[in-house]
Amino acid sequence: MQPLGDALPAGPADIAEGFRTLDLRLQRSVGHRLFTVLVLNWEANENQRCYSSRPDAYPLSSPKPIDRNGLVFKHTVALGQPLISPDREACRKAFFDHELIASLGCESAVNVPVVWDGQVLGTLNLLHQAGWYNEDMLPILAEHAAWAAPLVRQFIAAWPASTVLNEPQSPQGQQQGNRP
């Protein structure tokens, strides 16, 4: 794969274009039927969707609650590690909206933390047919997540000051820099 590049977006249109570019690169390198980017909004206790490849099913205006007891939160946010859900049963355990996921023909998922300065800002979420994702894909997914970090930061910067990330804990065992 060619280097992803490191140009920062200049404004909302560039942020949207950056996420579309990320979507296309992930589609070519790893594959997905659904790709979303969620950003943690601690004050509202929500994961705000800032990109969706299927806005008909997962619109940007539809946040997901932060479930601190959930499997995805424990792996991707608390530990700062990716989570692979290899089949429909794993997706059922990981996602409250597993029925919608299955209705889209998705029976596996990988959730990858987007990290900046040791803090998880959000997640890249890719879904596909059962058995699609595996650990061999994690290095390329980590590279994409690192590339997405400036886009996520720009998205957060556009929020009102009251909704900026304000939970200071860093994930346990997280590597330094913006790579998960």
C-alpha positions as CSV (number, residue, x, y, z in Angstrom):
1,M,0.0,0.0,0.0
2,Q,1.2,3.5,-0.7
3,P,1.8,5.8,2.2
4,L,-1.4,7.4,3.4
5,G,0.0,10.9,3.6
6,D,0.0,13.3,6.5
7,A,-1.8,16.4,5.2
8,L,-4.2,17.9,7.7
9,P,-7.7,18.9,6.5
10,A,-8.4,22.6,6.4
11,G,-12.1,22.6,7.1
12,P,-15.3,20.6,7.2
13,A,-15.4,19.8,3.5
14,D,-11.8,18.6,3.7
15,I,-12.6,16.5,6.8
16,A,-15.5,14.8,5.0
17,E,-13.3,14.2,1.9
18,G,-10.6,12.8,4.2
19,F,-13.0,10.3,5.7
20,R,-14.2,9.3,2.2
21,T,-10.6,8.8,1.2
22,L,-10.0,6.7,4.3
23,D,-13.2,4.7,3.4
24,L,-11.9,3.9,-0.1
25,R,-8.4,3.0,1.2
26,L,-9.9,0.6,3.8
27,Q,-12.2,-0.9,1.2
28,R,-9.2,-1.6,-1.1
29,S,-6.8,-2.8,1.5
30,V,-9.0,-4.7,4.0
31,G,-12.5,-4.6,2.7
32,H,-15.9,-3.8,4.4
33,R,-19.6,-3.8,3.8
34,L,-20.0,-1.0,6.4
35,F,-17.5,1.5,7.7
36,T,-18.2,4.0,10.4
37,V,-16.1,6.4,12.5
38,L,-17.3,7.1,16.1
39,V,-15.9,9.9,18.3
40,L,-16.2,9.7,22.1
41,N,-18.3,12.6,23.5
42,W,-17.8,12.0,27.3
43,E,-20.1,14.9,28.4
44,A,-23.0,13.6,26.4
45,N,-22.1,10.0,27.2
46,E,-22.3,9.2,23.5
47,N,-20.2,7.9,20.6
48,Q,-20.9,10.6,17.9
49,R,-20.8,9.1,14.4
50,C,-18.7,11.4,12.2
51,Y,-18.6,9.2,9.1
52,S,-20.7,6.4,7.7
53,S,-20.4,4.5,4.5
54,R,-24.1,3.6,4.9
55,P,-25.8,6.8,6.1
56,D,-29.2,5.2,5.2
57,A,-28.7,2.6,8.0
58,Y,-26.2,4.5,10.2
59,P,-26.8,8.3,9.8
60,L,-24.4,10.9,11.2
61,S,-27.2,12.3,13.3
62,S,-27.6,9.0,15.2
63,P,-25.1,8.7,18.1
64,K,-24.6,5.5,20.1
65,P,-24.5,5.5,23.9
66,I,-21.2,4.9,25.5
67,D,-21.5,1.5,27.3
68,R,-18.6,1.4,29.7
69,N,-19.5,-2.2,30.5
70,G,-19.6,-3.3,26.9
71,L,-17.0,-5.5,25.2
72,V,-16.1,-2.9,22.6
73,F,-15.6,-0.1,25.2
74,K,-13.4,-2.4,27.4
75,H,-11.1,-3.4,24.5
76,T,-11.0,-0.3,22.3
77,V,-11.3,2.5,24.8
78,A,-10.2,1.2,28.2
79,L,-7.4,-1.0,26.9
80,G,-6.7,0.9,23.6
81,Q,-6.7,-2.4,21.7
82,P,-8.6,-3.5,18.6
83,L,-11.4,-5.9,18.9
84,I,-12.2,-8.5,16.3
85,S,-15.8,-10.0,16.4
86,P,-15.4,-12.9,13.9
87,D,-18.9,-14.1,13.5
88,R,-22.6,-13.3,14.1
89,E,-22.6,-14.7,17.7
90,A,-19.6,-12.5,18.6
91,C,-21.4,-9.5,17.0
92,R,-24.5,-10.3,19.1
93,K,-22.4,-10.2,22.2
94,A,-20.6,-7.0,21.3
95,F,-23.3,-4.8,19.7
96,F,-26.8,-3.8,21.0
97,D,-27.7,-3.2,17.3
98,H,-26.6,-6.6,16.1
99,E,-30.0,-7.2,14.4
100,L,-29.5,-4.1,12.2
101,I,-25.9,-5.2,11.5
102,A,-27.0,-8.7,10.4
103,S,-29.8,-7.2,8.2
104,L,-27.0,-5.4,6.3
105,G,-25.3,-8.7,5.5
106,C,-22.6,-8.1,8.2
107,E,-21.6,-10.9,10.5
108,S,-18.1,-9.9,11.5
109,A,-16.5,-6.7,12.7
110,V,-13.3,-5.1,13.7
111,N,-13.2,-2.0,16.0
112,V,-9.9,-0.1,16.0
113,P,-9.1,2.7,18.4
114,V,-8.1,6.1,17.0
115,V,-5.4,7.4,19.4
116,W,-3.8,10.8,19.7
117,D,-1.2,11.6,22.4
118,G,-2.1,8.5,24.3
119,Q,-5.8,9.2,24.4
120,V,-8.5,7.2,22.6
121,L,-10.5,9.7,20.6
122,G,-12.8,7.3,18.9
123,T,-12.9,4.1,16.8
124,L,-12.8,2.9,13.2
125,N,-15.5,0.3,12.8
126,L,-15.5,-2.1,9.9
127,L,-18.1,-4.8,9.3
128,H,-18.3,-7.6,6.7
129,Q,-19.3,-11.2,6.2
130,A,-18.5,-13.8,8.8
131,G,-14.9,-14.7,9.2
132,W,-13.6,-11.7,7.2
133,Y,-11.3,-10.0,9.7
134,N,-8.2,-11.5,11.3
135,E,-5.2,-10.5,13.3
136,D,-3.0,-10.3,10.2
137,M,-5.0,-7.2,9.2
138,L,-4.3,-5.3,12.5
139,P,-1.1,-3.6,11.4
140,I,-2.7,-2.1,8.3
141,L,-5.7,-1.1,10.3
142,A,-3.5,0.5,12.9
143,E,-1.8,2.6,10.2
144,H,-5.2,3.7,8.9
145,A,-6.3,4.6,12.5
146,A,-3.1,6.7,12.9
147,W,-3.9,8.5,9.7
148,A,-7.5,9.1,10.8
149,A,-6.4,10.7,14.1
150,P,-5.9,14.3,12.7
151,L,-9.3,14.0,11.0
152,V,-11.0,13.0,14.2
153,R,-9.2,15.9,16.0
154,Q,-10.5,18.3,13.4
155,F,-14.0,17.0,13.9
156,I,-13.7,17.4,17.6
157,A,-12.3,21.0,17.2
158,A,-15.6,21.8,15.4
159,W,-17.7,20.8,18.4
160,P,-18.7,23.5,20.9
161,A,-16.3,23.8,23.8
162,S,-18.7,22.1,26.2
163,T,-18.5,18.8,24.2
164,V,-14.8,18.5,23.8
165,L,-13.3,15.3,25.2
166,N,-12.8,15.8,28.9
167,E,-12.1,12.4,30.4
168,P,-8.4,12.5,31.2
169,Q,-7.7,8.7,31.6
170,S,-5.4,7.2,29.0
171,P,-5.9,3.6,28.0
172,Q,-3.9,1.0,30.0
173,G,-0.9,-0.3,28.1
174,Q,-1.2,2.2,25.3
175,Q,1.8,2.9,23.1
176,Q,3.1,6.4,22.8
177,G,2.2,8.5,19.8
178,N,-0.9,8.3,17.7
179,R,-0.7,4.6,16.8
180,P,-3.0,2.2,18.5
